[in-house]
């Protein structure tokens, strides 16, 4: 009996028992609710093959999708941490440590340089999982560093925001990053280099009110939420129902706020074409002198005639 219990039964249980299935094999689409196998989702660039919903990306996924293989990230300046000694339900320093341990990066932005189809480029990508991609002093420093690197390498700057806006835990110091990021964009433009912005879901608040809307070309991913204040705040303020699709990429395209809406699969090719167009001087135009007729004196009216 002991032989059956101790040897045979464990062998039979091992043969018929099912292996545990990892939790990350299937993903549910936030839009249509379809279950998608993880390999199919990765092959489709994290776009639902059923409804076309563009899911949020990790910044490293974005960089791999945008730049050629062999790109390099840069170390960003480290500003003063928690200058206001802010605390709500938790200390700001504790929130930063939690976000850093969760994401494995110091703040909500990653800057890399490499090539796009062989063309040099600098890309700054946001991480929405790091405190909602909020813009604090570290993000401002990161965008300035990206602009300086683009000017140094004479390469276009591509910024991919995914943010809820300014970081409230840094108060006025976070709001000061709005003019600082505008300076970063102007540095690139004054150097005669292309400045492109890829608007992803979501791009809101102080990010929208600063560098995100200063690009030479604004490209939006399908269905991305783009705006300043939230839709519910606007509705409660104006006491009117907003139109369907308000603050979405397609709505902004119809109203002239973005230049194009591009599927993630076509994004890299579009970027390379735009870089070629913006960096090409184009054919020179001959100056043609337009002949002018000699002015004739007007007749002076005489009284009595």
SVG drawing of the C-alpha trace seen along z (x, -y; Angstrom):
<svg xmlns="http://www.w3.org/2000/svg" viewBox="-26 -126 54 128">
<polyline fill="none" stroke="black" stroke-width="0.4" points="0.0,0.0 2.9,-2.3 4.4,-1.6 1.2,-2.6 0.7,-5.7 4.3,-6.9 5.4,-6.1 2.6,-5.2 0.0,-7.8 2.5,-10.8 3.6,-9.5 0.0,-9.3 -0.8,-12.8 2.2,-14.2 1.1,-12.8 -2.5,-13.9 -2.1,-17.2 -2.2,-20.4 0.8,-22.7 0.2,-26.2 -0.4,-28.8 1.5,-32.1 -0.7,-35.1 0.9,-37.2 0.1,-34.9 -3.2,-36.7 -4.1,-40.4 -7.5,-41.9 -8.1,-44.8 -9.3,-47.8 -11.5,-48.9 -13.4,-45.8 -12.6,-43.3 -11.1,-40.7 -8.5,-38.4 -5.2,-38.5 -2.3,-36.1 0.8,-37.9 2.9,-36.9 0.1,-38.1 0.0,-41.4 3.8,-41.8 3.8,-41.0 1.0,-43.6 3.0,-46.3 0.5,-46.2 -2.4,-47.1 -5.6,-45.1 -6.2,-43.1 -10.0,-43.1 -10.7,-46.8 -7.4,-48.6 -7.1,-50.0 -3.5,-51.3 -2.4,-50.2 0.1,-52.2 3.7,-51.3 6.7,-51.2 9.3,-53.8 11.8,-51.1 9.2,-49.4 8.6,-52.7 12.3,-53.3 12.8,-49.8 9.8,-50.4 11.1,-53.8 14.8,-53.6 17.0,-51.1 18.8,-48.4 21.9,-49.6 20.4,-52.8 21.8,-54.1 20.0,-55.8 21.7,-58.7 22.1,-59.4 20.0,-62.4 20.8,-65.2 19.6,-64.6 17.7,-67.6 17.0,-68.3 14.6,-65.7 11.5,-66.9 12.4,-70.6 9.1,-71.4 9.1,-68.5 5.6,-67.7 3.4,-65.2 -0.3,-64.2 -1.3,-60.7 2.4,-59.7 5.6,-61.4 6.7,-62.5 10.0,-60.8 8.2,-57.5 6.0,-57.9 9.2,-58.4 10.8,-55.3 7.7,-53.3 7.6,-54.5 11.3,-53.9 11.1,-50.3 8.0,-49.6 9.5,-50.9 13.2,-50.5 14.0,-54.0 14.7,-57.3 11.8,-59.3 9.1,-59.6 11.3,-60.2 13.9,-58.2 16.1,-59.9 18.0,-57.9 19.9,-58.6 20.3,-56.4 19.0,-56.1 15.6,-55.9 16.1,-53.9 19.7,-55.1 18.9,-58.7 20.3,-60.1 17.7,-61.1 17.2,-61.8 14.0,-60.5 12.6,-61.4 9.8,-59.0 7.6,-59.3 6.6,-56.5 2.9,-56.9 3.4,-54.2 5.8,-56.5 3.3,-58.7 1.2,-59.2 4.0,-60.5 3.8,-63.7 6.2,-66.5 8.5,-67.6 12.0,-69.0 13.6,-65.7 11.4,-65.7 12.3,-69.3 16.0,-68.5 15.5,-65.5 13.9,-67.4 16.7,-70.1 19.3,-67.4 17.6,-65.8 17.5,-69.2 21.2,-69.9 22.1,-66.4 20.0,-66.9 21.8,-70.2 25.2,-68.7 24.6,-65.7 22.7,-67.9 19.9,-65.4 16.1,-65.9 14.4,-65.7 11.3,-63.4 9.3,-63.7 6.7,-61.1 4.6,-62.4 2.3,-60.3 1.4,-62.4 -1.3,-63.7 0.4,-67.0 2.5,-68.8 3.5,-67.0 1.6,-68.6 4.1,-67.4 6.6,-69.9 4.2,-72.9 5.3,-76.0 8.6,-74.3 6.8,-71.8 4.9,-74.6 8.2,-76.3 9.1,-73.3 6.5,-74.5 8.7,-77.5 11.8,-75.4 10.6,-72.8 9.5,-75.5 13.1,-76.8 14.2,-73.2 12.0,-73.1 13.2,-76.5 16.8,-75.5 16.2,-72.7 14.3,-75.0 16.8,-77.8 19.5,-75.2 17.4,-74.5 16.6,-70.9 13.2,-69.2 11.2,-68.9 8.5,-66.2 5.9,-65.3 4.1,-62.0 1.0,-62.5 0.0,-59.3 -2.7,-58.4 -2.9,-60.5 -1.4,-63.9 -3.0,-66.4 -2.5,-69.3 0.7,-71.3 2.4,-69.0 -0.2,-69.8 0.1,-73.5 3.9,-73.6 6.3,-71.5 3.7,-69.0 2.0,-71.5 5.1,-73.2 6.2,-70.6 7.0,-71.3 4.7,-68.3 2.2,-66.8 1.5,-63.1 -1.1,-61.4 -1.8,-57.7 -5.4,-56.6 -7.8,-57.2 -5.3,-59.0 -6.8,-61.5 -5.2,-64.9 -6.3,-68.0 -5.7,-70.4 -8.6,-70.0 -10.5,-66.8 -13.8,-66.3 -15.8,-66.1 -14.3,-69.4 -15.2,-71.1 -18.7,-69.8 -19.3,-71.0 -17.8,-74.4 -19.7,-75.1 -22.8,-73.0 -23.1,-71.4 -22.6,-67.9 -19.4,-67.6 -19.5,-66.0 -18.7,-62.4 -15.0,-61.7 -14.1,-65.0 -10.3,-65.3 -9.5,-62.2 -7.0,-62.1 -9.5,-61.9 -11.5,-64.8 -8.4,-67.0 -7.4,-66.1 -10.8,-67.3 -10.4,-70.6 -6.8,-71.3 -5.1,-70.6 -2.9,-67.8 -1.4,-67.2 -1.9,-63.5 -3.1,-60.4 -0.8,-57.5 -1.1,-53.8 1.7,-52.5 2.7,-50.0 3.4,-52.9 5.0,-55.3 8.6,-54.6 8.3,-54.9 6.4,-58.1 9.1,-59.6 11.8,-58.7 9.9,-60.4 9.2,-63.5 12.9,-63.8 13.9,-63.7 11.3,-66.3 12.2,-68.7 16.0,-68.3 16.0,-68.6 16.6,-72.2 14.6,-71.6 15.2,-73.1 16.4,-76.6 13.9,-79.2 15.0,-81.6 14.3,-85.2 12.1,-86.6 11.7,-90.3 8.1,-91.3 7.9,-94.2 6.0,-97.2 4.2,-99.8 5.3,-103.4 3.0,-105.3 0.8,-107.8 -0.3,-111.1 -3.9,-111.2 -6.0,-114.0 -6.7,-116.8 -10.4,-117.7 -11.2,-121.3 -14.1,-123.2 -16.8,-124.0 -16.2,-121.1"/>
</svg>
